Amino acid sequence: MKVSWIAWWIINAIFLIGFITISVFVWTRSVDAAGFEQTYETKMISFIILTLVFIIPLAVQIIWMIINLVVAKNKKENFVGR
């Protein structure tokens, strides 16, 4: 079970670093790949889309955390009950 928690933290760190890196890139660029000037509104739209894309892995991570907690609790109860 400890391996599952370690993997959970590593995956979370990777997603957090990726989200921060892409967010900084979106906020600091002045022109996008198509050559259009980036205004505050277009940066906000890009950030909202980025956030929506990262909601799916966030949901998976939350479910994984709940499973880890339930399994750890069950193992603890089985260990104490012996």
TIMI-2910 file (N, C-alpha, C, CB; in pm, 1 decimal, decimal comma, always signed):
<rs>
+----------+----------+----------+----------+----------+----------+----------+----------+----------+----------+----------+----------+------+
!      n_x !      n_y !      n_z !     ca_x !     ca_y !     ca_z !      c_x !      c_y !      c_z !     cb_x !     cb_y !     cb_z ! resn !
+----------+----------+----------+----------+----------+----------+----------+----------+----------+----------+----------+----------+------+
!    +82,7 !   -119,3 !     +0,0 !     +0,0 !     +0,0 !     +0,0 !    +87,3 !   +126,0 !     +0,0 !    -94,1 !     -0,3 !   +121,4 !  Met !
!   +202,9 !   +114,5 !    +62,9 !   +291,6 !   +229,5 !    +68,2 !   +335,0 !   +271,5 !    -72,0 !   +414,0 !   +198,3 !   +154,5 !  Lys !
!   +353,5 !   +174,6 !   -161,1 !   +392,7 !   +204,4 !   -298,8 !   +283,4 !   +285,0 !   -368,5 !   +421,4 !    +74,0 !   -376,8 !  Val !
!   +159,1 !   +251,7 !   -338,8 !    +47,1 !   +324,4 !   -399,5 !    +46,2 !   +470,7 !   -355,6 !    -86,4 !   +257,6 !   -362,5 !  Ser !
!    +76,0 !   +495,2 !   -227,7 !    +81,4 !   +633,8 !   -179,3 !   +198,5 !   +709,0 !   -241,0 !    +92,2 !   +636,9 !    -26,4 !  Trp !
!   +312,7 !   +642,8 !   -252,4 !   +428,6 !   +707,6 !   -313,2 !   +399,0 !   +743,3 !   -458,6 !   +552,7 !   +616,5 !   -304,4 !  Ile !
!   +338,4 !   +648,1 !   -530,5 !   +301,5 !   +674,4 !   -670,2 !   +200,6 !   +788,3 !   -678,5 !   +243,7 !   +547,4 !   -736,2 !  Ala !
!   +106,0 !   +793,3 !   -584,4 !     +4,5 !   +898,7 !   -583,4 !    +69,9 !  +1035,7 !   -567,8 !    -97,2 !   +874,9 !   -470,0 !  Trp !
!   +165,7 !  +1046,9 !   -475,7 !   +234,4 !  +1174,5 !   -454,4 !   +317,9 !  +1213,5 !   -574,9 !   +322,7 !  +1167,4 !   -330,6 !  Trp !
!   +384,9 !  +1116,0 !   -635,2 !   +468,5 !  +1146,5 !   -751,9 !   +382,0 !  +1194,8 !   -868,0 !   +550,5 !  +1022,3 !   -794,3 !  Ile !
!   +271,1 !  +1126,2 !   -894,5 !   +180,8 !  +1166,5 !  -1003,0 !   +123,3 !  +1304,9 !   -975,6 !    +66,6 !  +1063,8 !  -1020,2 !  Ile !
!    +84,1 !  +1331,1 !   -850,7 !    +32,4 !  +1464,1 !   -815,6 !   +136,5 !  +1571,8 !   -838,1 !    -13,7 !  +1466,9 !   -670,4 !  Asn !
!   +260,5 !  +1544,5 !   -800,6 !   +367,6 !  +1642,1 !   -820,5 !   +390,0 !  +1669,6 !   -968,9 !   +497,5 !  +1592,8 !   -756,1 !  Ala !
!   +386,4 !  +1563,8 !  -1050,2 !   +404,0 !  +1580,8 !  -1195,3 !   +291,7 !  +1665,8 !  -1253,5 !   +408,7 !  +1443,6 !  -1266,1 !  Ile !
!   +167,2 !  +1636,6 !  -1214,4 !    +54,6 !  +1714,9 !  -1265,4 !    +61,0 !  +1860,0 !  -1217,8 !    -77,7 !  +1651,6 !  -1221,9 !  Phe !
!   +100,3 !  +1881,9 !  -1093,8 !   +109,8 !  +2018,3 !  -1041,8 !   +217,9 !  +2097,3 !  -1115,2 !   +139,0 !  +2016,2 !   -891,0 !  Leu !
!   +333,4 !  +2035,8 !  -1134,5 !   +441,5 !  +2102,7 !  -1207,3 !   +398,7 !  +2132,3 !  -1351,0 !   +569,4 !  +2016,0 !  -1206,3 !  Ile !
!   +331,4 !  +2036,7 !  -1414,8 !   +282,6 !  +2058,2 !  -1551,2 !   +181,5 !  +2170,9 !  -1559,0 !   +221,0 !  +1931,2 !  -1605,2 !  Gly !
!    +87,6 !  +2172,3 !  -1464,5 !    -14,6 !  +2277,6 !  -1463,6 !    +48,3 !  +2414,9 !  -1442,2 !   -119,0 !  +2250,1 !  -1354,3 !  Phe !
!   +139,7 !  +2424,8 !  -1348,1 !   +205,2 !  +2553,2 !  -1321,1 !   +287,4 !  +2597,8 !  -1441,2 !   +294,8 !  +2543,3 !  -1196,4 !  Ile !
!   +361,6 !  +2505,8 !  -1501,7 !   +444,7 !  +2539,8 !  -1617,3 !   +360,8 !  +2590,2 !  -1734,0 !   +526,6 !  +2418,9 !  -1660,8 !  Thr !
!   +255,3 !  +2517,6 !  -1764,7 !   +170,2 !  +2558,6 !  -1877,5 !    +97,6 !  +2689,3 !  -1846,3 !    +67,7 !  +2448,1 !  -1911,1 !  Ile !
!    +54,8 !  +2705,9 !  -1720,8 !    -12,3 !  +2831,4 !  -1682,4 !    +81,1 !  +2950,9 !  -1697,0 !    -63,3 !  +2822,9 !  -1537,6 !  Ser !
!   +204,1 !  +2935,9 !  -1653,5 !   +301,2 !  +3045,1 !  -1667,3 !   +324,5 !  +3074,7 !  -1815,2 !   +435,5 !  +3009,4 !  -1597,0 !  Val !
!   +335,6 !  +2969,8 !  -1896,2 !   +354,3 !  +2989,1 !  -2040,0 !   +236,9 !  +3066,1 !  -2100,8 !   +370,7 !  +2853,5 !  -2110,5 !  Phe !
!   +114,4 !  +3027,8 !  -2063,4 !     -4,8 !  +3094,8 !  -2118,5 !     -7,5 !  +3241,9 !  -2076,0 !   -134,8 !  +3023,0 !  -2071,7 !  Val !
!    +27,5 !  +3271,4 !  -1952,0 !    +18,3 !  +3408,7 !  -1902,1 !   +131,4 !  +3498,4 !  -1950,1 !    +16,5 !  +3407,8 !  -1752,4 !  Trp !
!   +246,7 !  +3439,7 !  -1984,4 !   +358,8 !  +3524,9 !  -2020,9 !   +375,1 !  +3546,1 !  -2171,3 !   +483,9 !  +3467,0 !  -1966,1 !  Thr !
!   +309,8 !  +3464,9 !  -2252,7 !   +327,0 !  +3483,5 !  -2397,6 !   +245,5 !  +3603,1 !  -2444,6 !   +285,0 !  +3355,9 !  -2475,4 !  Arg !
!   +299,9 !  +3674,0 !  -2540,1 !   +229,6 !  +3791,1 !  -2591,5 !   +160,3 !  +3761,1 !  -2724,3 !   +326,7 !  +3907,6 !  -2608,5 !  Ser !
!   +206,2 !  +3656,7 !  -2793,0 !   +147,6 !  +3616,6 !  -2921,3 !   +132,3 !  +3465,0 !  -2919,4 !   +236,3 !  +3663,6 !  -3043,4 !  Val !
!    +15,7 !  +3414,8 !  -2963,0 !     -2,6 !  +3270,0 !  -2964,5 !    +56,9 !  +3208,2 !  -3090,5 !   -151,0 !  +3235,1 !  -2954,0 !  Asp !
!    +40,0 !  +3078,2 !  -3107,7 !   +102,1 !  +3006,1 !  -3219,6 !    +47,4 !  +3050,6 !  -3354,8 !    +81,1 !  +2856,4 !  -3203,2 !  Ala !
!    -73,2 !  +3102,1 !  -3358,8 !   -132,7 !  +3147,1 !  -3484,3 !    -93,5 !  +3291,1 !  -3518,2 !   -284,3 !  +3135,3 !  -3477,1 !  Ala !
!    -22,2 !  +3356,9 !  -3427,7 !    +22,6 !  +3492,8 !  -3453,4 !    -70,9 !  +3600,1 !  -3401,0 !    +41,0 !  +3511,6 !  -3598,3 !  Gly !
!   -173,8 !  +3562,1 !  -3325,7 !   -267,7 !  +3659,3 !  -3270,9 !   -215,4 !  +3716,8 !  -3140,1 !   -405,1 !  +3595,2 !  -3249,4 !  Phe !
!   -240,4 !  +3844,9 !  -3121,8 !   -202,5 !  +3913,3 !  -2997,5 !   -285,3 !  +3856,5 !  -2882,2 !   -223,4 !  +4068,3 !  -3009,7 !  Glu !
!   -218,0 !  +3829,8 !  -2771,0 !   -285,8 !  +3774,4 !  -2654,3 !   -332,6 !  +3887,4 !  -2563,7 !   -192,9 !  +3677,9 !  -2577,2 !  Gln !
!   -463,1 !  +3901,6 !  -2550,9 !   -520,7 !  +4000,0 !  -2459,5 !   -555,4 !  +3929,3 !  -2329,3 !   -646,9 !  +4069,0 !  -2521,7 !  Thr !
!   -598,6 !  +4007,4 !  -2233,1 !   -637,4 !  +3949,2 !  -2104,5 !   -749,4 !  +3847,3 !  -2123,4 !   -681,6 !  +4059,3 !  -2006,2 !  Tyr !
!   -845,3 !  +3878,1 !  -2208,4 !   -959,5 !  +3789,0 !  -2230,5 !   -915,6 !  +3656,4 !  -2292,6 !  -1063,2 !  +3857,1 !  -2320,5 !  Glu !
!   -828,0 !  +3661,6 !  -2391,9 !   -783,3 !  +3537,2 !  -2454,7 !   -696,4 !  +3455,4 !  -2359,3 !   -705,9 !  +3567,4 !  -2583,6 !  Thr !
!   -620,6 !  +3522,3 !  -2274,6 !   -543,7 !  +3449,7 !  -2174,0 !   -635,6 !  +3381,7 !  -2073,7 !   -447,8 !  +3544,1 !  -2101,7 !  Lys !
!   -741,9 !  +3450,4 !  -2035,9 !   -838,6 !  +3390,4 !  -1943,1 !   -907,8 !  +3269,1 !  -2006,3 !   -943,7 !  +3495,0 !  -1900,4 !  Met !
!   -945,2 !  +3280,2 !  -2132,4 !  -1008,1 !  +3167,2 !  -2202,4 !   -910,9 !  +3049,5 !  -2208,1 !  -1052,2 !  +3208,4 !  -2346,1 !  Ile !
!   -786,7 !  +3076,3 !  -2240,5 !   -685,6 !  +2970,4 !  -2244,8 !   -667,2 !  +2906,6 !  -2107,7 !   -551,8 !  +3025,9 !  -2295,2 !  Ser !
!   -665,6 !  +2987,3 !  -2003,3 !   -648,9 !  +2935,5 !  -1867,9 !   -769,3 !  +2851,9 !  -1825,9 !   -627,6 !  +3050,4 !  -1769,2 !  Phe !
!   -889,6 !  +2895,5 !  -1860,8 !  -1009,8 !  +2818,9 !  -1827,2 !  -1009,3 !  +2684,4 !  -1899,0 !  -1136,8 !  +2898,3 !  -1863,5 !  Ile !
!   -971,4 !  +2683,3 !  -2024,6 !   -962,3 !  +2557,5 !  -2099,2 !   -856,8 !  +2466,6 !  -2036,2 !   -928,4 !  +2584,4 !  -2248,1 !  Ile !
!   -743,4 !  +2522,8 !  -2000,3 !   -638,7 !  +2445,5 !  -1934,6 !   -689,8 !  +2386,1 !  -1803,5 !   -515,4 !  +2533,3 !  -1908,8 !  Leu !
!   -761,9 !  +2464,8 !  -1726,9 !   -817,5 !  +2417,1 !  -1600,8 !   -917,3 !  +2304,6 !  -1624,2 !   -884,4 !  +2531,6 !  -1525,3 !  Thr !
!  -1003,0 !  +2318,8 !  -1725,3 !  -1098,7 !  +2213,4 !  -1756,2 !  -1028,8 !  +2084,1 !  -1797,2 !  -1192,9 !  +2258,9 !  -1866,8 !  Leu !
!   -919,6 !  +2095,2 !  -1869,5 !   -843,8 !  +1976,4 !  -1910,4 !   -783,1 !  +1908,0 !  -1788,1 !   -732,7 !  +2014,5 !  -2011,7 !  Val !
!   -738,3 !  +1983,7 !  -1690,7 !   -675,6 !  +1925,7 !  -1572,7 !   -776,9 !  +1877,8 !  -1469,1 !   -583,2 !  +2026,1 !  -1510,0 !  Phe !
!   -905,9 !  +1903,3 !  -1488,3 !  -1006,8 !  +1855,1 !  -1394,3 !  -1020,6 !  +1703,0 !  -1402,3 !  -1142,3 !  +1922,3 !  -1422,0 !  Ile !
!  -1006,6 !  +1646,0 !  -1521,1 !  -1020,6 !  +1500,5 !  -1536,3 !   -911,8 !  +1427,5 !  -1456,9 !  -1013,5 !  +1460,5 !  -1686,1 !  Ile !
!   -782,8 !  +1460,4 !  -1473,4 !   -682,7 !  +1392,7 !  -1389,9 !   -701,3 !  +1421,6 !  -1240,6 !   -542,8 !  +1434,9 !  -1432,6 !  Pro !
!   -751,7 !  +1540,4 !  -1207,3 !   -777,1 !  +1572,6 !  -1067,4 !   -883,5 !  +1479,6 !  -1009,6 !   -820,7 !  +1719,4 !  -1053,0 !  Leu !
!   -989,3 !  +1455,0 !  -1085,5 !  -1093,9 !  +1364,0 !  -1040,5 !  -1038,1 !  +1222,8 !  -1020,4 !  -1209,8 !  +1361,7 !  -1141,3 !  Ala !
!   -954,7 !  +1178,5 !  -1113,3 !   -893,4 !  +1045,9 !  -1100,4 !   -805,0 !  +1040,9 !   -975,9 !   -810,6 !  +1011,1 !  -1226,9 !  Val !
!   -730,2 !  +1146,2 !   -949,3 !   -642,7 !  +1150,9 !   -832,1 !   -724,5 !  +1148,7 !   -702,7 !   -553,7 !  +1276,7 !   -836,7 !  Gln !
!   -836,6 !  +1218,0 !   -699,8 !   -921,0 !  +1218,4 !   -579,5 !   -978,6 !  +1079,3 !   -555,4 !  -1035,3 !  +1322,3 !   -592,8 !  Ile !
!  -1025,1 !  +1013,4 !   -661,4 !  -1077,3 !   +876,9 !   -647,3 !   -966,8 !   +783,4 !   -598,5 !  -1135,4 !   +825,9 !   -782,0 !  Ile !
!   -846,7 !   +797,6 !   -654,3 !   -733,2 !   +714,9 !   -613,5 !   -700,2 !   +738,4 !   -465,4 !   -609,5 !   +745,2 !   -701,7 !  Trp !
!   -706,6 !   +863,8 !   -420,3 !   -679,8 !   +894,2 !   -280,6 !   -783,4 !   +828,9 !   -190,0 !   -677,7 !  +1045,3 !   -258,5 !  Met !
!   -910,6 !   +835,7 !   -228,8 !  -1016,8 !   +774,4 !   -148,2 !   -995,3 !   +623,7 !   -138,8 !  -1156,2 !   +805,2 !   -208,5 !  Ile !
!   -960,5 !   +560,8 !   -249,6 !   -933,1 !   +416,6 !   -248,6 !   -815,6 !   +385,8 !   -156,4 !   -903,8 !   +365,3 !   -391,7 !  Ile !
!   -710,1 !   +466,2 !   -164,6 !   -595,1 !   +445,9 !    -75,6 !   -634,8 !   +458,1 !    +71,1 !   -484,8 !   +546,6 !   -107,9 !  Asn !
!   -717,0 !   +556,4 !   +103,1 !   -760,3 !   +575,6 !   +241,8 !   -845,0 !   +458,9 !   +290,5 !   -838,8 !   +705,7 !   +255,3 !  Leu !
!   -936,9 !   +411,8 !   +206,8 !  -1024,1 !   +300,7 !   +246,0 !   -942,4 !   +173,4 !   +265,6 !  -1134,3 !   +277,6 !   +140,0 !  Val !
!   -852,3 !   +145,3 !   +173,7 !   -770,4 !    +24,4 !   +185,4 !   -680,8 !    +32,9 !   +308,2 !   -685,1 !     +3,6 !    +58,4 !  Val !
!   -622,3 !   +148,4 !   +334,7 !   -536,9 !   +164,6 !   +452,0 !   -617,8 !   +147,0 !   +580,6 !   -468,8 !   +302,7 !   +450,2 !  Ala !
!   -738,9 !   +199,4 !   +583,1 !   -824,5 !   +186,0 !   +701,3 !   -862,2 !    +40,0 !   +722,6 !   -951,5 !   +272,6 !   +687,1 !  Lys !
!   -896,6 !    -30,6 !   +614,6 !   -932,6 !   -171,9 !   +626,7 !   -814,8 !   -255,2 !   +674,2 !   -983,5 !   -225,4 !   +493,3 !  Asn !
!   -695,7 !   -227,3 !   +623,6 !   -576,9 !   -300,0 !   +668,2 !   -549,2 !   -273,7 !   +815,5 !   -455,3 !   -260,6 !   +583,9 !  Lys !
!   -569,1 !   -148,7 !   +858,9 !   -545,7 !   -114,9 !   +999,1 !   -645,8 !   -186,3 !  +1088,7 !   -554,3 !    +36,8 !  +1020,3 !  Lys !
!   -773,1 !   -189,1 !  +1047,0 !   -875,8 !   -257,5 !  +1127,0 !   -849,6 !   -407,3 !  +1132,1 !  -1016,0 !   -230,6 !  +1069,5 !  Glu !
!   -806,9 !   -466,6 !  +1020,3 !   -777,2 !   -609,9 !  +1020,4 !   -656,5 !   -641,0 !  +1105,7 !   -754,5 !   -659,8 !   +878,9 !  Asn !
!   -558,9 !   -552,8 !  +1107,9 !   -438,2 !   -572,7 !  +1188,5 !   -470,1 !   -562,7 !  +1337,1 !   -330,4 !   -469,9 !  +1150,7 !  Phe !
!   -553,2 !   -465,1 !  +1375,7 !   -588,5 !   -445,1 !  +1516,4 !   -680,2 !   -558,3 !  +1564,1 !   -657,4 !   -307,2 !  +1536,6 !  Val !
!   -762,9 !   -609,1 !  +1475,1 !   -858,4 !   -713,7 !  +1512,2 !   -793,6 !   -849,5 !  +1536,1 !   -962,4 !   -727,1 !  +1405,4 !  Gly !
!   -671,1 !   -869,3 !  +1499,9 !   -604,3 !  -1001,0 !  +1517,4 !   -550,9 !  -1017,8 !  +1653,9 !   -492,2 !  -1019,0 !  +1419,1 !  Arg !
+----------+----------+----------+----------+----------+----------+----------+----------+----------+----------+----------+----------+------+
</rs>
